[in-house]
């Protein structure tokens, strides 16, 4: 389930991202591992997805990049599909216009759903959505349109 966000000014985003310092957790160099490669010792770390413990050492069970969050070590596979988290801003393509909703492809495991009630109306008007808004849904987005949306709910 998505919430439509505002349009993004790409040149402004690029210039602002170059000037700001990166977050603390991104300072680690990304380590690529293959299946069976030793990541480190098991002591002091928690096993996450894509890892196993063998003879006191952490080994990768999939090929991908090592991710460390505090003491949790996991490997995210390169061929895995996107798994959105709440708060992520994603770019989606509208697949279908339905009853009070748009189905969107976000290149993830499932298609996303953008509800009519989650869309900002033209002019910034905030009011209840009516049957007239339902009839005008194709004036907002049609099949094939690209939209920027924020993930609000994640279904497993």
Secondary structure, 3 states (H helix, E strand, C coil): CEEECCCCCHHHHHHHHHHCCCCHHHHCCCCEECCCCEEEECCCCEECCCEEEECCEEEECCCEEEEEECCEEEEEECCCCECCCCCCEEEEEEEEECCCEEEEECCECCCEEEEHHHCCCHHHCCCCCCHHHHHCHHHHCCCCCEEEEEECCCCC
